[in-house]
């Protein structure tokens, strides 16, 4: 009699595992995110397709000049802290100076109570929904926001380079 009960419990356990495994797999398939259709960068014939086309910051002056940062749809922090998405090496810049987070209306830039301020298009802001071409100024750094485009290598996801370098081709 003891073996029969043990066998029934074992069969029930296997059935439960199979049932919950199938249920979990179904949830994972529903939650799977499909990628954005590949878009070729305009003006670059034969360039490889890229899905990285939304929400970029492009450095225009200061230590970030010439650097590109792909934000995508994630919340990012700008400041001098080691964990910041865009690092600004300035003693008067806070470790976490400002934050940009996605919203339904577009990326929302929020100043994180900095004394020196965060400026968009020359005006000091506390909260501002970014629009195409907005110029963000923090200390001596200026970053231009682009809603879409292809700006090459993402500096925020790459290890620092050694020695002088440039992403621009040399003149002949």
C-alpha positions in Angstrom: 0.0 0.0 0.0 2.9 2.4 0.8 4.4 1.9 -2.7 1.1 2.8 -4.4 0.8 6.1 -2.5 4.5 6.8 -3.3 3.8 6.1 -7.0 0.7 8.3 -7.0 2.7 11.2 -5.4 5.5 10.8 -7.9 3.1 10.9 -10.9 1.4 13.9 -9.5 4.7 15.7 -9.0 5.8 15.0 -12.6 2.4 16.1 -13.9 2.7 19.4 -11.9 6.2 20.0 -13.2 5.1 19.5 -16.8 2.1 21.7 -16.4 3.9 24.6 -14.8 6.8 24.3 -17.3 4.4 24.6 -20.2 2.6 27.5 -18.5 6.0 29.4 -17.9 7.1 28.8 -21.5 3.9 30.4 -22.7 4.4 33.5 -20.6 8.0 33.8 -21.8 6.8 33.6 -25.4 4.2 36.3 -24.8 6.8 38.6 -23.1 9.4 38.2 -25.9 10.2 41.5 -27.4 10.6 41.7 -31.2 13.4 43.8 -32.6 12.8 47.1 -34.5 13.1 46.6 -38.3 16.6 47.2 -39.6 17.2 50.6 -41.1 20.2 51.5 -43.2 21.9 54.7 -42.2 21.0 57.3 -44.8 23.8 58.6 -47.1 25.9 55.5 -46.4 25.5 53.1 -49.4 26.2 49.5 -48.5 26.3 50.2 -44.7 25.2 47.3 -42.5 21.7 47.5 -41.3 21.2 48.8 -37.7 18.5 48.5 -35.1 20.1 51.2 -33.0 18.4 54.2 -34.3 16.4 55.8 -31.4 17.4 58.3 -28.8 21.0 59.4 -29.1 23.2 62.0 -27.4 26.0 63.4 -29.5 28.8 65.4 -27.7 29.4 68.8 -29.2 31.9 70.4 -26.8 34.0 69.8 -23.8 35.3 66.3 -22.8 32.4 64.6 -24.6 33.0 66.3 -28.0 32.8 63.8 -30.8 31.4 61.0 -28.6 28.0 59.4 -29.2 25.7 57.8 -26.6 22.8 55.5 -27.5 20.1 55.8 -24.8 17.5 53.7 -26.5 14.5 53.3 -24.1 16.4 53.1 -20.9 16.8 55.6 -18.0 20.3 57.1 -18.0 22.2 59.3 -15.6 24.7 62.1 -16.5 27.4 63.1 -14.0 30.9 62.5 -12.8 30.1 59.2 -11.0 31.7 56.0 -12.3 28.2 54.4 -12.9 26.9 57.3 -15.0 25.9 56.7 -18.6 27.7 59.9 -19.6 30.6 60.7 -17.4 31.7 64.4 -17.1 35.0 64.9 -15.4 34.5 68.2 -13.6 34.7 68.8 -9.9 31.7 71.1 -9.9 29.5 68.5 -11.6 27.6 66.2 -9.2 28.2 62.5 -9.2 24.6 62.2 -10.5 23.9 65.6 -12.1 20.8 64.9 -14.2 18.7 61.9 -15.4 16.9 61.2 -18.7 14.1 58.7 -18.6 11.6 57.5 -21.3 8.0 58.7 -21.1 5.1 58.5 -23.4 5.8 62.1 -24.6 9.5 61.5 -25.1 12.7 61.4 -23.0 12.3 63.5 -19.8 15.4 65.3 -18.6 15.4 66.0 -14.8 18.0 68.0 -13.0 19.0 66.2 -9.8 19.2 69.4 -7.6 22.6 70.5 -9.0 23.9 73.9 -7.9 25.4 74.8 -11.3 22.3 73.7 -13.2 21.3 71.8 -16.3 20.5 73.8 -19.4 18.5 73.0 -22.5 18.8 75.4 -25.4 20.3 78.0 -23.1 17.6 77.9 -20.4 18.1 76.4 -17.0 15.6 73.5 -16.5 14.4 71.3 -13.7 12.3 69.0 -15.9 12.1 69.1 -19.7 10.8 66.7 -22.3 13.5 66.5 -25.0 12.8 67.3 -28.6 14.9 66.6 -31.7 17.9 68.9 -31.8 17.8 70.1 -28.2 21.2 71.2 -26.9 21.9 70.0 -23.3 24.6 71.9 -21.4 26.2 70.7 -18.2 29.3 72.6 -17.1 31.5 72.9 -20.2 29.9 69.9 -21.9 27.3 70.2 -24.6 25.3 67.2 -25.9 22.8 67.3 -28.8 19.7 65.1 -28.5 18.6 63.2 -31.6 15.3 61.3 -31.6 16.4 59.0 -34.5 19.5 58.4 -36.6 22.6 56.4 -36.9 25.7 57.9 -35.2 28.1 55.0 -35.3 29.8 53.6 -32.3 28.1 53.9 -28.9 30.8 55.2 -26.4 28.8 54.3 -23.3 28.8 50.6 -24.1 32.5 50.4 -25.2 35.6 50.1 -23.0 37.8 53.3 -23.0 40.3 53.5 -25.8 44.0 53.8 -25.1 45.9 56.7 -26.7 44.7 59.3 -29.2 42.0 58.2 -31.5 39.2 59.5 -33.8 36.2 57.9 -35.4 36.6 60.3 -38.3 38.6 59.2 -41.4 41.9 60.9 -42.0 42.2 63.4 -44.9 44.3 62.3 -47.8 
